Amino acid sequence: MLGITWGISPHWSHLGGPVVSQDLSDERKAEVLRQLIVQLTSKSPYIFNFVCNPNANDADLIRHAFINAGFEYSRKVTYLQPPNDAGVMSRLSSKHRSHIKSADKILEVMEIGADEFTNFYQENLKAAGLISWSPLHVARDLITKGQAGCVPQVRVLAARNRKKGSPYEAAIACAWDKERYYLWMMTRRRSVNGGQNDKPHPDAVKLLIIKAMTHAQYMGLTFDVDGYFSQGSKKFYTEILKIPNIEFRDAFERTTGLARLFMVFRLKIKKIAAFLGFRKYIN
């Protein structure tokens, strides 16, 4: 629309790979990887974030190819529960187990649709003075597609007080493939007026994650928090929920100076774009 070349990772997803033919020699693989990555030009405002399995075929070659092309390398942690592990409730401390059981009696857990979830997500962001990193209409469409069909691959759970007319306390969206069950999105209700009687239930998110972990185990899938990280997440996953396994993934990122500048002023740019009628072109 504005004549600026722009590239970004697909919304609400990670770029994986690349995957090269196993029939090639290591020297040829390295050359193919170099030729692929060099096409991700650094002259335009591009933001690329690739997440790769460090144990996959050619992981060392991929790692060297990205680093040599100027990508920043880091490791992302994720927490896993394999389906053959003991039930999650048996691992919790007596205090947290009691809290979860109490929440399960007080709160009603239900499946909700894409519109309800994304609207609730947006309301909570707004109440916290935040904006979504990726456009919520894309998340809504992905959830709608994932919930449809004979074999759904997305499940959205919400929890609310059993009293009639109560608002949602929290909601999570999970997606799965043939091997893993991913904790994709989560949100919790924000207090509107800060009053003592308006505080969200402190164990709603925990209860929903326990339900998701149980569902993953029932399906024979590994529950994966999908690299979700926030302040306090390590304690939440390892000390409270006691998710037993840790896995690292290779992450490669390159952000140009212009793209970094855009990220700094992103909120102001979105407001200006909305005022000028270009909002849908600025995600």
C-alpha positions in Angstrom: 0.0 0.0 0.0 2.8 2.4 0.9 5.4 0.9 -1.4 7.6 -0.5 1.4 8.8 -4.1 1.2 8.1 -5.8 4.5 8.6 -9.3 5.7 7.6 -11.0 9.0 7.1 -14.5 10.3 3.5 -15.8 9.9 1.2 -14.5 12.6 0.7 -16.8 15.6 3.2 -19.3 14.4 6.9 -20.1 14.2 8.9 -20.7 11.1 10.5 -24.1 11.2 13.1 -25.8 9.1 14.6 -25.5 6.6 14.6 -29.1 5.5 17.0 -30.3 2.8 17.3 -33.6 1.0 19.1 -36.4 2.9 20.5 -37.6 -0.4 22.9 -34.6 -0.5 26.4 -34.6 0.8 27.1 -32.3 3.8 29.0 -29.9 1.6 26.0 -29.7 -0.8 23.6 -29.3 2.1 25.6 -26.4 3.5 25.5 -24.7 0.1 21.8 -25.3 -0.4 21.1 -23.8 3.1 23.3 -20.8 2.3 21.5 -20.2 -1.0 18.1 -20.4 0.8 19.0 -18.1 3.7 20.7 -15.5 1.5 17.3 -14.9 -0.1 16.1 -13.4 3.2 17.5 -10.0 2.3 18.7 -7.7 5.1 18.2 -4.6 3.0 14.4 -4.4 3.6 12.7 -4.2 7.0 12.4 -7.9 7.7 11.8 -9.7 11.0 12.5 -13.4 10.9 12.3 -15.8 13.8 13.0 -19.4 13.0 12.6 -22.1 15.7 14.3 -25.4 15.0 14.7 -28.8 16.8 18.3 -28.9 17.9 18.2 -32.7 17.5 16.8 -32.8 14.0 18.7 -33.9 11.0 21.4 -31.4 9.9 20.9 -29.3 13.1 24.6 -28.4 13.2 24.6 -27.4 9.5 21.4 -25.3 10.0 22.9 -23.6 13.0 26.1 -22.6 11.2 24.2 -21.4 8.1 22.0 -19.1 10.1 24.8 -17.7 12.2 27.0 -17.1 9.2 24.2 -15.2 7.6 24.1 -12.8 10.5 21.2 -14.2 12.5 21.3 -14.0 16.3 21.3 -17.4 17.8 19.6 -18.3 21.2 18.0 -21.3 22.8 14.3 -21.3 23.8 13.1 -23.4 26.7 9.8 -25.3 26.7 8.3 -27.6 29.3 6.8 -31.0 28.4 4.7 -33.7 29.9 4.8 -37.0 28.0 1.6 -39.0 27.9 3.1 -41.9 29.8 3.9 -39.7 32.9 2.0 -40.0 36.1 -1.1 -37.9 36.3 -0.4 -34.2 36.9 -2.5 -34.0 40.1 -0.4 -36.6 41.8 2.7 -34.4 41.3 1.2 -31.3 42.8 2.0 -30.3 46.4 -0.9 -30.8 48.8 -1.5 -27.0 48.9 -1.8 -26.6 45.2 -3.8 -29.8 44.8 -6.3 -28.5 47.3 -6.5 -25.2 45.5 -7.2 -26.9 42.1 -9.8 -29.2 43.6 -11.5 -26.2 45.2 -11.4 -24.3 41.9 -12.9 -27.2 40.1 -15.9 -27.1 42.5 -16.4 -23.4 42.2 -15.7 -22.9 38.5 -17.5 -24.3 35.5 -15.2 -25.3 32.7 -16.6 -25.3 29.1 -15.5 -25.2 25.5 -16.2 -21.9 23.7 -15.9 -20.6 20.2 -13.4 -18.5 18.4 -15.4 -15.2 18.6 -16.0 -15.6 22.3 -12.3 -16.3 23.0 -10.8 -13.6 20.9 -13.3 -11.0 22.2 -12.4 -12.0 25.8 -8.7 -11.9 25.0 -9.1 -8.4 23.5 -11.0 -7.1 26.5 -8.3 -8.3 28.9 -5.6 -6.7 26.9 -7.5 -3.5 26.8 -8.1 -3.5 30.5 -4.3 -4.0 31.1 -3.5 -1.2 28.6 -1.9 -3.6 26.2 -2.3 -4.5 22.5 -2.0 -7.9 20.8 1.4 -8.6 19.3 -0.3 -10.4 16.4 -3.7 -9.5 14.9 -6.5 -11.3 16.8 -8.7 -11.7 13.7 -6.0 -14.1 12.4 -6.1 -16.1 15.6 -9.9 -16.1 15.4 -9.8 -17.6 11.9 -7.2 -20.2 12.9 -9.3 -21.3 15.8 -12.4 -21.4 13.7 -10.6 -23.6 11.1 -9.1 -25.8 13.8 -12.4 -26.4 15.6 -14.2 -27.3 12.4 -14.3 -30.6 10.5 -14.5 -34.2 11.6 -11.1 -34.2 13.2 -10.6 -30.9 15.2 -7.1 -29.8 16.1 -7.9 -26.8 18.3 -9.7 -26.7 21.6 -10.6 -23.6 23.6 -11.5 -23.9 27.2 -12.9 -21.2 29.5 -13.7 -21.1 33.2 -16.3 -19.1 35.0 -18.1 -19.1 38.4 -21.1 -21.4 38.5 -23.4 -18.6 39.5 -25.7 -17.5 36.6 -24.4 -14.5 34.6 -20.8 -14.7 35.9 -18.1 -13.5 33.5 -15.3 -15.8 32.3 -12.4 -15.9 34.7 -9.8 -17.3 32.2 -9.5 -19.0 28.9 -6.9 -21.0 27.0 -6.6 -22.2 23.4 -4.6 -25.4 22.6 -3.7 -26.9 19.3 -2.2 -30.3 18.5 -0.6 -32.4 15.8 0.2 -36.1 15.6 2.8 -35.9 18.4 2.3 -32.8 20.6 -0.5 -30.9 22.3 0.5 -27.2 22.5 -0.6 -24.6 24.9 -1.1 -21.8 22.4 -2.9 -18.8 23.9 -4.1 -17.9 27.4 -5.8 -15.0 29.0 -7.4 -14.1 32.3 -10.0 -11.6 33.4 -8.7 -8.3 34.6 -10.2 -6.4 37.5 -12.2 -3.4 36.2 -12.3 -1.2 39.3 -9.7 -2.9 41.5 -12.3 -3.7 44.2 -11.9 -6.7 46.5 -15.0 -8.3 45.1 -13.9 -7.9 41.5 -10.7 -9.9 41.6 -10.4 -12.8 39.1 -10.2 -16.3 40.5 -6.5 -17.0 41.3 -6.5 -20.6 40.2 -8.6 -20.4 37.0 -5.7 -20.5 34.7 -4.1 -23.4 36.6 -7.3 -25.4 36.5 -7.6 -24.9 32.7 -4.0 -26.0 32.1 -4.6 -29.1 34.2 -7.7 -29.9 32.1 -5.6 -29.4 28.9 -2.8 -31.6 30.2 -5.3 -34.3 31.1 -6.9 -34.1 27.6 -3.4 -34.4 26.0 -2.7 -37.5 28.1 -6.0 -39.0 27.1 -5.1 -38.5 23.4 -1.7 -40.0 23.9 0.1 -36.7 23.1 3.0 -34.9 24.7 1.7 -31.7 26.4 4.0 -28.8 25.4 3.8 -25.2 26.6 5.2 -24.2 23.2 8.1 -22.0 24.6 5.6 -19.7 26.3 7.6 -17.4 28.5 6.7 -14.6 30.8 7.8 -13.3 34.1 7.4 -16.0 36.7 6.6 -18.7 34.1 9.6 -20.9 35.2 8.2 -21.0 38.7 4.7 -21.5 37.5 5.6 -24.5 35.3 8.3 -26.2 37.4 7.4 -25.4 41.0 3.6 -25.1 40.9 2.5 -27.4 38.1 5.7 -29.5 38.3 5.8 -30.2 34.6 8.6 -32.8 34.6 10.6 -32.3 31.4 12.5 -29.4 29.8 13.5 -29.2 26.2 15.5 -26.5 24.3 15.0 -25.3 20.8 17.4 -23.4 18.5 16.1 -19.9 17.7 17.5 -17.7 15.0 16.4 -14.1 14.6 17.3 -11.2 12.4 15.8 -7.8 12.8 16.9 -4.8 10.7 17.3 -1.3 12.1 14.2 -0.1 10.4 12.2 -3.0 11.7 13.4 -2.4 15.2 12.4 1.2 14.9 9.0 0.1 13.7 8.6 -2.1 16.8 9.5 0.8 19.1 6.9 3.0 17.6 4.4 0.3 16.7 1.6 1.4 18.9 1.8 5.0 17.7 2.0 3.8 14.1 -1.1 1.7 14.5 -3.1 4.6 16.0 -2.0 6.9 13.1 -2.8 4.1 10.5 -6.2 3.7 12.1 -6.9 7.4 11.9 -5.8 7.5 8.2 -7.9 4.4 7.3 -4.8 2.2 6.8 -5.3 0.1 10.0 -5.7 -3.2 8.2 -2.3 -2.9 6.5 -0.5 -2.4 9.8 -0.4 -5.6 11.9 
